[in-house]
Amino acid sequence: MLAAAALCCAALAPDLAAGQDSAASLPLIRVDGNRLATSEGEIVMLRGFSFSDPDKLERDGQWNRSLFEEARTRWNANIVRLPVHPAAWRERGESAYLALLDDGLRWAEQNSLYVIIDWHTIGNLRTELFQAPMYNTTKTETLRFWKSIAARYGDRPVVAFYELFNEPTRFNGTLGRISWEDFKGYMEEIIYVIRAHGAQGIPLAAGFNWAYDLKEPAANPIDAPGVAYVTHPYPQKRPQPWEEQWQTDWGFMAARYPVMATEFGFMSADGPGAHVPVIADE
């Protein structure tokens, strides 16, 4: 139920008691150099979980306030990630899906939790080829999704982050060609649309190799202010020891920008749904 950790390096966020009227109390988070901070300059550290798609949770009878209460009180989280699969967005319909998010954001505020809204697709946005049908989308649908999110939630500090595109990948060429310059341009267009609607959240940008590698973004960063970057450092991305390799592949980016691990986790080889790159016994 509580899946992969969302992490960011810094000091602790303002600590609000679960259940208090935090809708007005959650301070807006902004990018301050390579850190995250409130408008008063208090440095923020975020720790939490990526939930399943709210559409799936609702179908399984698990989309409720207690999910958010557990994240806050049992696991001491201060942020949760809500991954929206394009197929679920289309099948449920925009209005009905936004109603799900409305509920989730209310429960998050009631439990002093920030939220990442994640467009949960995996593939090549240039060719519009994707890893599985649930991830299928288009450039236009992606822009329209973020237009809707920005217009509805752009003034809500609880929606602290917009994870623009979950995992860009060429999948060893099987999804076609796309350069970082191509992908960067698409992300900059999304950010332009988000900002044009006055949305205040922080865009999160991923690199290739299923959002693991940040070397290309470091050489040619997103041309927009207030951006942070993500990595998904699953255990099989690199052989152990990990620390030096993580530093080479993505950790170095934290000297210039905030970096968050919005997916990270382990499972045994015989666990349900076990697959590369998440199998490990740590």
C-alpha positions as CSV (number, residue, x, y, z in Angstrom):
1,M,0.0,0.0,0.0
2,L,2.8,2.4,0.8
3,A,5.3,2.0,-2.0
4,A,8.5,3.8,-2.9
5,A,10.1,6.5,-0.8
6,A,10.2,10.1,-2.0
7,L,13.4,11.8,-0.7
8,C,15.1,15.1,-0.7
9,C,18.2,16.3,1.0
10,A,18.0,19.3,3.4
11,A,16.8,20.0,6.9
12,L,13.4,19.2,8.3
13,A,10.2,20.7,7.0
14,P,7.9,22.7,9.3
15,D,6.3,20.1,11.5
16,L,2.5,20.4,11.6
17,A,0.4,18.1,13.8
18,A,-1.7,15.6,11.8
19,G,-5.4,16.6,11.8
20,Q,-4.9,20.4,12.4
21,D,-6.2,22.9,9.9
22,S,-3.1,22.7,7.7
23,A,-4.9,23.8,4.5
24,A,-3.9,27.3,5.5
25,S,-0.8,26.2,7.4
26,L,1.2,24.3,4.8
27,P,3.8,26.9,3.6
28,L,4.5,27.2,0.0
29,I,7.8,25.4,-1.0
30,R,10.1,27.1,-3.5
31,V,13.5,26.3,-5.0
32,D,16.3,28.2,-3.3
33,G,19.6,27.4,-5.1
34,N,20.1,23.7,-4.7
35,R,17.7,23.4,-1.8
36,L,14.0,23.6,-1.1
37,A,12.8,26.3,1.3
38,T,9.7,28.1,2.5
39,S,9.1,31.7,1.6
40,E,10.5,32.5,5.0
41,G,13.8,30.8,4.1
42,E,13.3,27.7,6.2
43,I,15.1,24.7,4.5
44,V,12.9,21.7,3.8
45,M,13.5,18.0,3.8
46,L,10.8,15.7,2.4
47,R,10.3,12.1,3.1
48,G,7.4,9.9,2.1
49,F,5.8,7.5,-0.2
50,S,4.6,7.0,-3.7
51,F,1.0,5.6,-3.5
52,S,-0.6,3.5,-6.2
53,D,-2.7,5.3,-8.8
54,P,-5.7,6.9,-7.0
55,D,-7.9,5.3,-9.7
56,K,-6.7,1.8,-8.7
57,L,-6.9,2.6,-5.0
58,E,-10.5,3.7,-5.3
59,R,-11.4,0.6,-7.3
60,D,-9.8,-1.5,-4.6
61,G,-11.6,0.3,-1.8
62,Q,-8.4,1.9,-0.4
63,W,-8.8,5.5,-1.4
64,N,-9.6,7.1,1.9
65,R,-8.4,9.4,4.6
66,S,-6.9,6.6,6.6
67,L,-4.3,6.0,3.9
68,F,-3.0,9.5,4.4
69,E,-3.2,9.2,8.2
70,E,-1.1,6.1,8.1
71,A,1.6,7.7,6.0
72,R,1.8,10.6,8.4
73,T,1.4,9.0,11.8
74,R,2.8,5.6,11.4
75,W,5.6,6.4,8.9
76,N,6.3,10.0,9.7
77,A,6.0,11.1,6.1
78,N,5.5,14.7,5.1
79,I,4.9,14.1,1.4
80,V,3.0,11.6,-0.8
81,R,3.2,11.0,-4.5
82,L,0.0,10.5,-6.6
83,P,0.8,8.8,-9.9
84,V,-1.8,9.3,-12.6
85,H,-1.6,6.8,-15.4
86,P,-2.8,8.2,-18.8
87,A,-5.0,5.2,-19.4
88,A,-6.7,5.7,-16.0
89,W,-7.1,9.4,-16.7
90,R,-8.9,8.7,-20.0
91,E,-11.0,5.8,-18.8
92,R,-12.3,7.5,-15.7
93,G,-12.7,10.8,-17.4
94,E,-11.1,14.2,-16.5
95,S,-13.9,15.4,-14.3
96,A,-14.2,12.2,-12.3
97,Y,-10.5,11.8,-11.9
98,L,-10.1,15.4,-10.7
99,A,-12.8,14.6,-8.1
100,L,-10.5,11.8,-6.8
101,L,-7.6,14.2,-6.6
102,D,-9.8,16.7,-4.8
103,D,-10.5,14.2,-2.1
104,G,-6.8,13.2,-1.9
105,L,-5.6,16.7,-1.6
106,R,-8.1,17.4,1.2
107,W,-6.9,14.3,3.1
108,A,-3.3,15.4,2.5
109,E,-4.0,18.8,3.9
110,Q,-5.8,17.4,6.9
111,N,-2.6,15.3,7.6
112,S,0.0,18.0,6.9
113,L,1.2,16.2,3.8
114,Y,2.6,17.8,0.7
115,V,1.7,16.1,-2.6
116,I,3.6,15.3,-5.9
117,I,1.2,14.9,-8.8
118,D,2.9,12.6,-11.3
119,W,2.0,12.0,-15.0
120,H,2.9,8.3,-14.8
121,T,4.0,7.4,-18.2
122,I,7.0,5.5,-19.4
123,G,8.4,5.9,-22.9
124,N,9.3,8.2,-25.8
125,L,7.2,11.4,-26.0
126,R,8.6,12.3,-29.4
127,T,7.6,9.1,-31.2
128,E,4.6,8.5,-28.8
129,L,5.7,4.9,-28.3
130,F,5.4,3.7,-24.8
131,Q,6.4,0.7,-22.7
132,A,2.9,-0.7,-22.1
133,P,-0.7,0.4,-23.0
134,M,-1.3,1.9,-19.6
135,Y,1.4,4.5,-20.3
136,N,0.1,5.4,-23.8
137,T,-0.3,9.2,-24.3
138,T,0.3,12.0,-26.7
139,K,2.1,15.3,-26.6
140,T,-1.3,17.0,-26.7
141,E,-2.8,14.9,-24.0
142,T,0.2,15.5,-21.8
143,L,0.0,19.3,-22.2
144,R,-3.8,19.2,-21.6
145,F,-3.3,17.2,-18.4
146,W,-0.9,19.7,-17.0
147,K,-3.1,22.6,-18.1
148,S,-6.0,21.0,-16.1
149,I,-3.8,20.4,-13.0
150,A,-2.3,23.9,-13.1
151,A,-5.7,25.6,-13.6
152,R,-7.4,23.6,-10.7
153,Y,-4.6,23.4,-8.2
154,G,-2.0,26.0,-9.1
155,D,-2.7,28.1,-6.0
156,R,-2.7,25.2,-3.6
157,P,0.6,24.9,-1.6
158,V,-0.3,21.3,-0.8
159,V,0.4,20.5,-4.5
160,A,4.1,21.3,-4.1
161,F,5.4,19.4,-7.1
162,Y,4.5,18.6,-10.7
163,E,6.4,15.5,-11.9
164,L,6.1,16.2,-15.5
165,F,6.9,12.8,-17.1
166,N,7.5,9.8,-14.9
167,E,10.2,7.8,-16.8
168,P,11.5,8.9,-20.2
169,T,13.3,6.1,-22.1
170,R,14.3,4.9,-25.5
171,F,14.2,1.3,-24.2
172,N,17.4,0.4,-26.1
173,G,16.0,2.0,-29.3
174,T,12.8,-0.1,-29.3
175,L,10.7,3.0,-28.7
176,G,12.5,5.1,-31.3
177,R,14.9,8.0,-31.2
178,I,14.7,11.0,-28.9
179,S,17.5,13.4,-27.9
180,W,17.7,15.2,-24.6
181,E,17.3,18.4,-26.5
182,D,14.0,17.0,-27.9
183,F,12.7,16.0,-24.5
184,K,13.9,19.1,-22.8
185,G,11.9,21.2,-25.3
186,Y,8.7,19.2,-24.4
187,M,9.3,19.8,-20.7
188,E,9.9,23.5,-21.2
189,E,6.6,23.8,-23.1
190,I,4.8,22.1,-20.3
191,I,6.4,24.4,-17.7
192,Y,5.4,27.4,-19.8
193,V,1.8,26.3,-19.9
194,I,1.8,25.6,-16.1
195,R,3.3,29.0,-15.3
196,A,0.9,30.7,-17.7
197,H,-1.9,29.5,-15.5
198,G,-0.2,31.0,-12.4
199,A,0.6,27.7,-10.9
200,Q,3.2,28.0,-8.1
201,G,4.3,24.4,-7.6
202,I,7.8,23.1,-8.5
203,P,8.2,21.3,-11.8
204,L,10.2,18.0,-11.5
205,A,12.2,16.9,-14.5
206,A,13.6,13.4,-15.1
207,G,16.5,12.2,-17.3
208,F,16.7,9.1,-19.5
209,N,17.3,5.5,-18.5
210,W,13.9,5.4,-16.8
211,A,14.5,8.6,-14.8
212,Y,17.8,7.4,-13.4
213,D,20.6,9.3,-15.1
214,L,21.0,13.1,-14.8
215,K,24.2,13.6,-16.8
216,E,22.5,14.9,-19.9
217,P,20.3,17.4,-17.9
218,A,23.4,18.6,-16.1
219,A,25.1,19.4,-19.4
220,N,22.0,21.1,-20.8
221,P,19.6,22.0,-18.0
222,I,15.9,22.8,-18.4
223,D,15.6,26.5,-19.4
224,A,13.2,27.6,-16.7
225,P,13.5,29.0,-13.2
226,G,12.5,27.1,-10.1
227,V,13.0,23.5,-11.5
228,A,14.1,20.5,-9.5
229,Y,15.2,17.1,-10.8
230,V,14.3,13.5,-10.0
231,T,16.0,10.1,-10.0
232,H,14.7,6.6,-9.6
233,P,17.8,4.7,-8.2
234,Y,16.5,1.2,-8.1
235,P,19.1,-1.4,-6.8
236,Q,19.7,-3.1,-10.2
237,K,20.6,0.1,-12.0
238,R,24.2,-0.4,-10.8
239,P,26.1,-3.2,-9.1
240,Q,27.2,-2.6,-5.5
241,P,28.8,-0.6,-4.0
242,W,26.3,2.1,-5.1
243,E,27.5,5.3,-3.5
244,E,30.3,6.3,-5.9
245,Q,28.2,5.2,-8.9
246,W,25.1,7.1,-7.7
247,Q,27.3,10.2,-7.3
248,T,28.6,9.8,-10.8
249,D,25.2,9.2,-12.4
250,W,23.0,11.7,-10.6
251,G,24.2,12.6,-7.1
252,F,26.5,15.3,-8.4
253,M,23.4,17.3,-9.6
254,A,22.5,18.1,-6.0
255,A,25.4,20.6,-6.0
256,R,23.3,22.8,-8.4
257,Y,19.7,21.8,-8.1
258,P,17.3,20.1,-5.6
259,V,17.2,16.4,-6.4
260,M,14.5,14.0,-5.3
261,A,14.3,10.2,-5.4
262,T,10.6,10.0,-6.2
263,E,10.8,6.2,-6.7
264,F,13.1,3.9,-4.7
265,G,12.6,0.5,-3.3
266,F,13.5,-3.2,-3.1
267,M,11.7,-6.5,-3.3
268,S,12.7,-10.2,-3.2
269,A,13.0,-12.2,-6.5
270,D,10.0,-14.3,-5.5
271,G,7.8,-11.3,-4.5
272,P,4.6,-10.6,-6.4
273,G,5.4,-8.5,-9.4
274,A,9.1,-8.8,-9.0
275,H,11.0,-7.4,-12.0
276,V,14.2,-5.7,-13.0
277,P,15.5,-3.3,-11.7
278,V,13.8,-3.6,-8.2
279,I,15.0,-7.0,-7.1
280,A,17.4,-7.0,-4.1
281,D,17.7,-8.4,-0.6
282,E,19.0,-5.4,1.3
